[in-house]
Amino acid sequence: MFTAVRSADGRIRDLLVREGRIAAYDPAEPPEGCVTVDAAGALALPSPVDAHIHPDKSTWGGPWLSREPADTLRDLIEGDVRARTAFTDPVAERAGALMDRAIARGTRAMRAHVDVAPVHGLSGVHQVRAAADARKDLLDVQIVAFPQLGLLSEPGTAELMEQALSEGADVVGGLDPIGIDGDMDGQLDFVFGLAGRRGAPLDIHLHDGGPAGVRQITEIARRTVAAGMRGRVTIGHAFAVAELEGAELDSLAELLAGAGVCLVTCALGADPVLDPARLTPRGVRLGVGSDGVRDAWTPFGDGDMIARAHLLAYRTDARTDAGLAACYEAVAQGGAALLGLPASRLEAGDPADFVLVAADSLPEAVVDRPIPSMVVRAGRVIARAGRLVRGVRGPAPRRPVSRGRVRDR
């Protein structure tokens, strides 16, 4: 039982957990043999979900990586391939270090996009799956087979995508059917066909903006309905949606909500950001992700989804308590729904997956970005003050790195 827990309404209550679920608040007396944990008045929040992250690319825990200038998406992709030829630490080690960081900051689950291409093969899928399996009691991980270098435009990738779903991947990925492959119908035919054959969800990166982006989003929504995949198709970034205003936004949001297409934003740099206040009231399901974390694309990112809720609120100019809370709702509940996880709203019967933070209210927590004093998974304390509890981690600690870059091969 967790004593002296601050609930969303500001009350200090005792929270009883039984068999990994919230059993009751303020029981008349603790059950016999009950173990108590003093929350010391900390605010309980549902654990966040990272709905879009690239752990195979991350250098987390390794030495500093200097990044090349890049003006286009293709520049970034090619720079990433060049940088990764110099990596020495295995994907499983780097991805695992990032997962540990995310877990210690409260992340309950993540959707991990992992590059699939002839230059990489399926080693990233295998190693991210190994890192996830080593932490399966701490973190739920869905792996997306992601054709980062192109699908139709990169020979051999389509065959690897099919193979990846038999070797550790859970979700079919796509990437800018027009902007990268130059063939909207060709790429969408393949990814929807593969998802349908394998009974897998579909998650498509869509950086293309303007009319081309809207055209692709409209077609994805149409195909989602036609394929009977409502609730199983996600568009990541969706910059074209974030660019819209007024009646155009209303119309596209209505289409997406009706088709059950989910969106994910990562509140990145200067890119357009999807606003919960503009989309969720229109029925659009919205999740939030880290995207790249300390990789060849960006020096930023830290796997902390409470901090990401803060960034989303800052980028969308959320000022009211309702606006700030909506950003965390997208991080926690939007992400959980997108990944098909049971909701954790801290109600009786919900999974006992929550964080305890030093704040009097949810809006204050979004602004202050506190490090959780405790992270609770299925009723068990797995991290304290931003560090994993001794004994919960799967693999051995990372070895120290003194100099040089980190390497995959």
N, C-alpha and C positions, 0 to 999 in steps of 0.2 A: 504494500500500500504506500502511496506517495502522500505524505502529509503536508499541509500548508501550501497547497498549490493555488496560484491565482488563476481564476477562470476569466473568460472573455468579458464577463460583466463586472469584473473587479472584485468579486467575492473570494475569500480565502477558504478553500475546501480541502477535504481529504478525498483522494481518488484511489479506489480499489481496483486492482488488476487481477484477473484470474485467467489462466490458460491463454495468455497473450492478448486478451481483449479487455476493454474497460468494462468492469462489472457493475460498478455503482459509485455514486458520490456520497460522502458523509455516512458511511454505514454506522448503524447503532453501536456496534462493537466489532473490532477486527476479528476475522476468522482465526481459529486456533492455529498457531505456528506461523502466522502472517509475518513476513519480513517488511519492515517499514523503512522508507527513505525520506529524509527531510528535504522538501523542496525549498524551504526557507522563503516562502512568499514569491517565488519566481513564477512568471507568466507561462502557462502552457500554450503552445501553438502546435497545430498539426504539422507533422514533418513535411518539408518541402520535397519536390520532385524536380529533377533536371531532365527536361523533355527533349534536349538536343545538345549533345556534347560529342567531342571527337577525342577520346582518350588515346587512340593509337598514334596521334600526332604529337601528343604533349611531351614536353621535356621536364615535367614537374619533378622536383627533387634532384635534378641534374644541374650541370653548370649552365651559365648564361649562354644563350644562343643569339647571335647578332643576325638581324633580319635584313633582307635585300629590299631595295625600293621596288614597288609594284604599282602600276597604274590601272590594271585591268584584272578581271577575275582570272583570265587565262595566265597572266603574269604570276598571280598568287599560286595557282595550281602548279605551274612549272617550277616556281621557286621552292615550293614544298617538296617536290620530288628531288630536286638537287640537294636540299638541306638534309633530307632523310638518308641520303647515301653516306653521310658522315656520322650518322648516329651509331653509337657502340652499345648502349644498354638495350636489352631486348624490350619489345613492345609490352610484354607481360609485366615487366618490372616497372616501367614508366607509367603504364595505365593503372597498375595496382597502387602505386604511390598516389596518383590522383584520386583514385577511388577511396583510399584511406582518408585523404584530406576531406573529400566530400562527405563521407560518413561522419567524421568527427565534427563537421559543421552542420550535421543534421539531415543530410540528404537520405531519403528513404528509398529512392529508385532513380534510375537513369535510363534514357534511351541513347545508346552509344552508336554513333555512325562510324563505321569502320571501312576504310578504303578497300575496294576490290578492283584490281586492274592487273594486267599481265606483269607490270613492273614490280608489283607487290605480291602477286599471287593471293593465297588465302592465309598467309602467315598472320596477318593482323587479326583476322576473324578468330583463328585458333588461339592466339595469345590473349586477346581481350576476353575470350570465353574462359580461358584458364584463370585469368585474374579474377573474373566475376565468380567463377565456381569456388575459388578459394575464399570468397567473402559472401557466399550465398546466404548465410544466416544473418548478415548485416545489411545487405543491399540487394534489391532486385534490379537486374540488368537485362534490358532487351537490346539485341545487337541488330543494327541495320546494315545490310550489305549495300554499300554506297559506291556508285560508279563515279568517283571524283574526277577521273580523267576523261569522262565521256563514256557513253554506253555504245551507241551505234558507231560513233566516230573513233572508237578505240577497239580495233579487232581483238577478239578473244575475251572481251569483258562479259558479253552476254552469257557465254558458257560458264564463266566463273561465278556469275550471279546465281545461276541455277545450282551450281555445285555448293555454293556458300550456304544455301538453305538446308543442305544435308550435313553441314560440317560446323554448325554453331550459330549461324545467323537465324534471326526470328522474323525479320521484317525486310520487305523489298524496298530498296531505295531508288530514287531517281534524281536527276539534276538538270534544270533548265533545258527542257526539250528543244526549245528554239535557240536559246543563247549558246548552248554548248554543242548539241548534236545537230542543230539546224533542221530538225525533222520532228515536229510536234507529234504527228500521228504515229510515226514509226516508233518513237520512244514510248509513247503512252500505250500503243498496242502491246509492246513487249512487257512493260512493267505491270500493267493491269492483267495481261494474260498470265504472267508468272505468278502474281499474287493470287489469281483465281485458281490456278492449277494446284498451288501449294497451300491454299487456305491461309495465307499470310496477310498481315496488314501491309499498307503501302505508305511510305513517307518520302515526299519529294521536296528537295531543296528548290526554291524558286527565287532567284535573285532578280530575274528579268522584271523591269518596271514598265510603266507606261502601257499603251494599248496592247503590246505584245504580251506583257505579263497578265493583263486582264483577260486576254483571249485564252491563254493557257489555263488560268484559274477557272474560267467558265467551262472549258472543255473537261478539265479534271472533275468538276462538279457533275457535269452531265454523265460522264463515264462512271462515276461513283454510284449514281442512282441506277444506271443501266445494269451495272454489275452486281447490284444488291450488296454494296459494301458500305452502306451508311455507318458512320462511327468508326470505320477502319481505315480511313484515308486521311493523311495529314499533309499539309503544305507548310514547310519551314521557311521562315523569313517573310515570304509573301509581301515584298516591298511594294508591289503594285496596289495591294489593298491599302497599305498604310498611306499611300500617296493620295487616295481619294477623299473627297469631301461631299457633304450634302446628299443630294438624290442619288448620285452615282454610288456612293458608299452604301446608302440604304439598300439599293437594288442588289449590289453584289453580296452584301451581308445576308440579305434575305435568301439569296440563292445558296450560299454556303450553309446557312443554318438548315434550310430545307433538305439539302443533300447530306447533311451530317458530316461535312468536311471540317476537320479540325485545323487550326492554325497554331504556329509556334513562333514567338518572337524571342530574340536574344538581346534586345536593346543595345545594339552595337553602335559604336562610334558615331559617324555622321550619317549612317544609313537610316532610312525611314523605319519607324517603330510602330508596331501594332498597339493600339490603345485599348485596354480592357474597358474603359468607360464608354468607348464608342462601339465596341463589338459585342461584349457579353450581354448587355441589355437587349440586343437584337437577336440573341439566341445562338451566337457563334461561340463554339467551345475554343478556349484559348489556353495554351500552355506556354511555359517560359523555359529557356535553356541557357547554358553557358556558352555554347558553340566552341570555338577553339580556346584552349587554355595553355598559355606559355608555349606556343608552337611556332612554326615557321611563318604563319600568317600574322600572329599578333603577340606582343610581349605581355598582354593583359590577360585577365581571367584568373580566378583562384578556386573555382569549384564550390564557392559559398553561395547557396541559393537564397539565403536571407539577404546577403549583400546584393544579389541580383534583383530581388524584389525592390530594394532601395533604388538601384539603378533604373529599373523600369519606371518607378514612380517619378524619379528625377527627370528622365527623358520625356515623359508624357505630362509633366507639369501637374502631377497630382498634388493637391493642396488640402482638400478636405479629408476628414477621417474616413468618409466613405470611399473616396478615391484611393487613399493609401491602402485601405483594407482590400479593395478590389485588386490591387497589384499582388498582394500576398495570396489572395484567393486564386488568382491565375497560377501562381507558383505552386501552391499546395494542391488545391482541389482540381484545377484545370489540368495540371500535369498528371495527377492520379487517374482522372477519367480518361485522358488520352491514352495512357498505358494500360487501361483496363483493370486498374487496381481498385479494391474496395475503398470507399471513402473513409477518411479518418478525421471526423469532425469533433472528436473528443466527446462523443455521446455514448451512452451505455450500449454495448454490443459492437462498437467500432474496434478496429485493431488498435492496440495500445502503442501506436507509433507517434511520438511527439517529442518536441524539444522544450526545454525549460530555459527561459531567458530573463535577464534583468530588465524588466519594463513593466509599466503599469497597464499598458494597453497595446493592442495590435498596431494601431497607427504609430505609436511611439517606437515600437520595435522595428517597424519598417524604416523609420527615419534614423534610428540610432545604430542599427546593424549589430546588435550585441552577439558576441560569441556565446553559444549555448553553454550554460552551466552544466547541463546534462542533456544527453541524447538518449532517448528511450526507444528500443526496438522490441516489439512484442512483449512489452512490460519489463524488459531487461535493460539496465543502464549499460550502454556500450561505449559512451564517451563522456568525459568530464572536462570542462574548461578548454574545449578545442582539441583534446587529445584522446585517442582511443584508450579504453580501459585495458590494462595489462591482461593478455591472454585471449583477447577476442580476435586478434588479427590472424589471418590464415597463413601466409607464407612468411619466411624469415625476413628480418629487416633488410632494407636496401644497404648495399655496401657503400662506404664513403667514396665520393668522386672528387679527386683533387684538382684535375685540370682537363682541358680538352672538351670536345663535344660528346654527346651521347649517340650511340649507334644501334641500328636495328639488326645489322647482319653480322 
